[in-house]
Amino acid sequence: MTADLSTSQDVRNVIDSFCERLRRDEMISRYFQYVDWKSNLPQMYSYWSSLLLGRKEESRSEGRPFPKHMMMLGLTETQFQRWIQLFYKAIDEKYKGEKAAKMKLNIHALTLALQSRLHVMNADD
């Protein structure tokens, strides 16, 4: 049985699983090859822990996710959907419940904003 996200470690588990999937994925890993994971992961942990659990981690997130996603310029709609799918899979493999659903809703809202700002291209364009 899967449980809901309830601790900072749960959030870290999701983020770590997601980022590992990004690094291994043949379709989109190239967009993340230059990410400084050592500094980026603590910010991701903090951002999501604060949002989902109301907790601030040691490394405060700047709360500005867009600049960090500029390396995704040129992503097609298909590639962008793959990015979202990998995030959802990282959640679904272990968690189910209100906070897991809230994380997905926030990912969806974030991705809509990112798609617009990054001018994600339809594969048919």
TORMARSE-861537 format. One record per residue: residue number from 1; residue in one letter; x, y, z of N, C-alpha, C in turn. Coordinates in Angstrom, 3 decimals. Example, Ala and Ser with C-alpha at 12.3 -4.5 7.8 and 13.67 -1.06 7.14 Angstrom:
BEGIN
    n  res        nX        nY        nZ       caX       caY       caZ        cX        cY        cZ
    1    A    13.190    -5.690     7.800    12.300    -4.500     7.800    13.200    -3.300     7.800
    2    S    12.850    -2.250     7.080    13.670    -1.060     7.140    12.900     0.030     7.870
This chain:
BEGIN
    n  res        nX        nY        nZ       caX       caY       caZ        cX        cY        cZ
    1    M     0.840    -1.193     0.000     0.000     0.000     0.000     0.879     1.249     0.000
    2    T     0.496     2.227    -0.770     1.246     3.467    -0.824     0.680     4.470     0.174
    3    A     1.570     5.257     0.722     1.183     6.269     1.703     1.293     7.648     1.058
    4    D     0.776     8.642     1.739     0.883    10.009     1.250     2.252    10.577     1.630
    5    L     2.635    11.639     0.965     3.835    12.381     1.337     3.590    13.016     2.703
    6    S     4.467    12.755     3.658     4.233    13.325     4.987     5.490    13.867     5.652
    7    T     6.656    13.555     5.103     7.906    14.008     5.716     8.822    14.632     4.670
    8    S     9.805    15.357     5.154    10.812    15.922     4.246    11.546    14.814     3.504
    9    Q    11.736    13.680     4.148    12.402    12.559     3.480    11.550    12.029     2.329
   10    D    10.236    12.021     2.490     9.353    11.615     1.397     9.542    12.538     0.192
   11    V     9.601    13.823     0.451     9.796    14.799    -0.620    11.139    14.559    -1.293
   12    R    12.167    14.337    -0.501    13.497    14.058    -1.058    13.473    12.803    -1.918
   13    N    12.755    11.782    -1.471    12.659    10.545    -2.245    12.069    10.807    -3.631
   14    V    11.013    11.603    -3.675    10.386    11.926    -4.962    11.356    12.710    -5.846
   15    I    11.965    13.744    -5.289    12.879    14.591    -6.063    14.071    13.776    -6.554
   16    D    14.654    12.966    -5.691    15.800    12.145    -6.097    15.425    11.177    -7.205
   17    S    14.270    10.537    -7.081    13.813     9.607    -8.105    13.575    10.338    -9.426
   18    F    12.918    11.490    -9.355    12.650    12.286   -10.553    13.948    12.699   -11.245
   19    C    14.886    13.231   -10.482    16.136    13.711   -11.076    16.963    12.571   -11.657
   20    E    16.941    11.434   -11.020    17.639    10.270   -11.572    17.000     9.853   -12.896
   21    R    15.688     9.900   -12.966    14.985     9.590   -14.216    15.369    10.591   -15.311
   22    L    15.457    11.871   -14.954    15.857    12.889   -15.926    17.236    12.597   -16.502
   23    R    18.163    12.238   -15.630    19.542    11.997   -16.054    19.668    10.765   -16.950
   24    R    18.749     9.802   -16.801    18.822     8.559   -17.574    17.952     8.559   -18.823
   25    D    17.029     9.481   -18.928    16.059     9.435   -20.011    16.690     9.826   -21.347
   26    E    16.575     8.943   -22.335    17.186     9.190   -23.640    16.597    10.394   -24.358
   27    M    15.319    10.645   -24.150    14.659    11.725   -24.878    15.047    13.116   -24.369
   28    I    15.230    13.274   -23.070    15.430    14.636   -22.539    16.646    14.829   -21.646
   29    S    17.440    13.809   -21.427    18.580    13.949   -20.505    19.561    15.035   -20.937
   30    R    19.673    15.284   -22.236    20.636    16.296   -22.708    20.335    17.688   -22.169
   31    Y    19.087    17.946   -21.846    18.712    19.259   -21.313    19.185    19.445   -19.865
   32    F    19.596    18.367   -19.244    19.964    18.425   -17.824    21.417    18.030   -17.568
   33    Q    22.184    17.878   -18.612    23.563    17.418   -18.446    24.471    18.431   -17.747
   34    Y    24.112    19.697   -17.783    24.955    20.723   -17.148    24.381    21.271   -15.846
   35    V    23.360    20.633   -15.341    22.765    21.066   -14.077    23.753    20.803   -12.940
   36    D    23.896    21.784   -12.077    24.703    21.626   -10.867    23.800    20.990    -9.810
   37    W    23.738    19.665    -9.818    22.825    18.942    -8.941    23.134    19.183    -7.474
   38    K    24.413    19.372    -7.138    24.794    19.567    -5.735    24.130    20.818    -5.141
   39    S    24.007    21.870    -5.932    23.354    23.075    -5.418    21.856    23.088    -5.739
   40    N    21.450    22.456    -6.813    20.046    22.500    -7.227    19.154    21.598    -6.368
   41    L    19.626    20.415    -6.015    18.789    19.495    -5.239    18.326    20.082    -3.904
   42    P    19.207    20.677    -3.104    18.714    21.258    -1.843    17.651    22.329    -2.052
   43    Q    17.767    23.087    -3.124    16.752    24.102    -3.413    15.426    23.448    -3.795
   44    M    15.502    22.356    -4.544    14.277    21.634    -4.905    13.641    21.021    -3.663
   45    Y    14.464    20.434    -2.786    13.930    19.858    -1.538    13.209    20.938    -0.729
   46    S    13.854    22.086    -0.605    13.293    23.176     0.180    11.995    23.690    -0.421
   47    Y    12.004    23.918    -1.716    10.814    24.432    -2.402     9.623    23.505    -2.192
   48    W     9.812    22.222    -2.470     8.694    21.280    -2.373     8.299    20.984    -0.936
   49    S     9.248    20.924    -0.014     8.918    20.711     1.403     8.116    21.882     1.944
   50    S     8.522    23.087     1.566     7.805    24.275     2.009     6.384    24.277     1.448
   51    L     6.254    23.978     0.178     4.952    23.998    -0.485     4.013    22.921     0.052
   52    L     4.529    21.711     0.220     3.673    20.580     0.590     3.523    20.382     2.089
   53    L     4.584    20.669     2.832     4.596    20.367     4.265     4.659    21.608     5.138
   54    G     4.855    22.769     4.520     4.973    23.998     5.288     6.279    24.092     6.044
   55    R     7.299    23.377     5.568     8.597    23.356     6.252     9.667    23.951     5.369
   56    K    10.494    24.755     5.963    11.654    25.287     5.264    12.838    24.374     5.575
   57    E    13.534    23.969     4.541    14.741    23.165     4.710    15.925    24.091     4.935
   58    E    17.091    23.504     5.212    18.289    24.300     5.466    18.623    25.235     4.310
   59    S    18.553    24.729     3.097    18.884    25.520     1.922    17.603    26.113     1.357
   60    R    17.410    27.403     1.551    16.180    28.059     1.103    16.109    28.135    -0.408
   61    S    14.960    27.837    -0.929    14.728    27.999    -2.361    14.517    29.471    -2.656
   62    E    14.960    29.891    -3.806    14.752    31.272    -4.209    13.307    31.513    -4.600
   63    G    12.539    30.460    -4.825    11.150    30.615    -5.211    10.975    31.110    -6.630
   64    R    12.018    31.019    -7.423    11.977    31.453    -8.817    12.430    30.305    -9.708
   65    P    11.514    29.388   -10.025    11.935    28.216   -10.786    12.259    28.494   -12.256
   66    F    11.700    29.555   -12.836    11.893    29.764   -14.268    13.356    29.894   -14.697
   67    P    14.165    30.763   -14.075    15.546    30.913   -14.560    16.324    29.593   -14.597
   68    K    16.043    28.724   -13.685    16.757    27.446   -13.649    16.328    26.506   -14.771
   69    H    15.222    26.792   -15.400    14.727    25.926   -16.468    15.041    26.465   -17.866
   70    M    15.854    27.495   -17.948    16.200    28.055   -19.253    16.947    27.046   -20.120
   71    M    17.604    26.060   -19.513    18.316    25.057   -20.299    17.355    24.175   -21.085
   72    M    16.068    24.337   -20.844    15.062    23.548   -21.546    14.554    24.255   -22.795
   73    L    15.149    25.392   -23.160    14.744    26.080   -24.387    14.888    25.135   -25.566
   74    G    13.902    25.141   -26.451    13.935    24.271   -27.614    13.206    22.952   -27.415
   75    L    12.712    22.732   -26.215    11.966    21.513   -25.934    10.699    21.465   -26.770
   76    T    10.399    20.311   -27.332     9.144    20.146   -28.062     8.050    19.767   -27.073
   77    E     6.822    19.845   -27.518     5.687    19.447   -26.680     5.842    17.996   -26.212
   78    T     6.273    17.110   -27.089     6.461    15.699   -26.734     7.519    15.551   -25.647
   79    Q     8.615    16.261   -25.780     9.677    16.203   -24.774     9.203    16.792   -23.447
   80    F     8.450    17.878   -23.523     7.943    18.493   -22.306     6.984    17.549   -21.582
   81    Q     6.134    16.869   -22.327     5.222    15.894   -21.727     5.997    14.753   -21.083
   82    R     7.110    14.379   -21.671     7.963    13.334   -21.081     8.501    13.801   -19.733
   83    W     8.930    15.051   -19.641     9.455    15.627   -18.398     8.394    15.524   -17.298
   84    I     7.153    15.909   -17.634     6.048    15.836   -16.678     5.769    14.390   -16.280
   85    Q     5.758    13.513   -17.265     5.503    12.096   -17.015     6.528    11.512   -16.040
   86    L     7.791    11.880   -16.190     8.834    11.384   -15.292     8.606    11.867   -13.860
   87    F     8.159    13.110   -13.718     7.875    13.650   -12.386     6.697    12.898   -11.756
   88    Y     5.643    12.714   -12.520     4.473    11.989   -12.016     4.825    10.554   -11.629
   89    K     5.642     9.895   -12.436     6.046     8.514   -12.124     6.814     8.450   -10.811
   90    A     7.656     9.458   -10.577     8.428     9.499    -9.330     7.505     9.607    -8.116
   91    I     6.398    10.296    -8.270     5.421    10.402    -7.185     4.643     9.100    -7.050
   92    D     4.098     8.643    -8.169     3.189     7.491    -8.157     3.834     6.184    -7.732
   93    E     5.146     6.059    -7.886     5.776     4.789    -7.552     5.714     4.489    -6.046
   94    K     5.568     5.525    -5.207     5.543     5.297    -3.761     4.435     6.016    -3.009
   95    Y     3.835     7.031    -3.614     2.937     7.888    -2.838     1.578     8.073    -3.497
   96    K     0.579     8.186    -2.635    -0.782     8.434    -3.080    -1.499     9.127    -1.930
   97    G    -2.244    10.143    -2.245    -2.982    10.854    -1.210    -3.079    12.328    -1.526
   98    E    -3.540    13.083    -0.541    -3.799    14.512    -0.718    -2.550    15.302    -1.107
   99    K    -1.434    15.066    -0.416    -0.216    15.830    -0.706     0.429    15.386    -2.012
  100    A     0.328    14.108    -2.330     0.830    13.627    -3.621     0.028    14.281    -4.747
  101    A    -1.279    14.357    -4.576    -2.139    15.011    -5.571    -1.821    16.504    -5.653
  102    K    -1.569    17.137    -4.509    -1.223    18.564    -4.493     0.095    18.797    -5.236
  103    M     1.046    17.890    -5.066     2.315    18.026    -5.770     2.081    17.953    -7.280
  104    K     1.241    17.037    -7.707     0.944    16.920    -9.137     0.231    18.169    -9.665
  105    L    -0.707    18.689    -8.899    -1.397    19.915    -9.322    -0.420    21.082    -9.462
  106    N     0.504    21.177    -8.527     1.496    22.250    -8.582     2.474    22.037    -9.737
  107    I     2.822    20.803   -10.011     3.676    20.515   -11.167     2.951    20.935   -12.440
  108    H     1.673    20.601   -12.515     0.882    20.964   -13.693     0.849    22.482   -13.886
  109    A     0.577    23.223   -12.819     0.533    24.692   -12.901     1.900    25.254   -13.292
  110    L     2.942    24.732   -12.683     4.302    25.183   -12.996     4.638    24.904   -14.454
  111    T     4.272    23.734   -14.937     4.614    23.385   -16.308     3.840    24.219   -17.323
  112    L     2.610    24.571   -17.005     1.868    25.453   -17.913     2.580    26.795   -18.052
  113    A     3.027    27.332   -16.936     3.756    28.605   -16.966     5.082    28.458   -17.707
  114    L     5.787    27.376   -17.447     7.069    27.159   -18.117     6.896    26.978   -19.616
  115    Q     5.881    26.228   -20.010     5.640    26.022   -21.440     5.434    27.352   -22.150
  116    S     4.681    28.221   -21.536     4.426    29.520   -22.129     5.701    30.350   -22.206
  117    R     6.430    30.392   -21.138     7.640    31.237   -21.089     8.778    30.671   -21.922
  118    L     8.817    29.346   -22.062     9.882    28.726   -22.861     9.486    28.576   -24.326
  119    H     8.259    28.953   -24.638     7.761    28.840   -26.010     7.913    27.411   -26.524
  120    V     7.409    26.472   -25.729     7.484    25.057   -26.105     6.786    24.882   -27.437
  121    M     7.462    24.173   -28.317     6.968    24.011   -29.683     6.180    22.728   -29.834
  122    N     5.097    22.805   -30.557     4.354    21.618   -30.932     5.233    20.847   -31.912
  123    A     5.277    19.540   -31.780     6.114    18.710   -32.643     5.785    18.899   -34.116
  124    D     4.568    19.332   -34.417     4.141    19.529   -35.799     4.581    20.874   -36.374
  125    D     5.055    21.777   -35.507     5.457    23.118   -35.971     6.734    23.067   -36.776
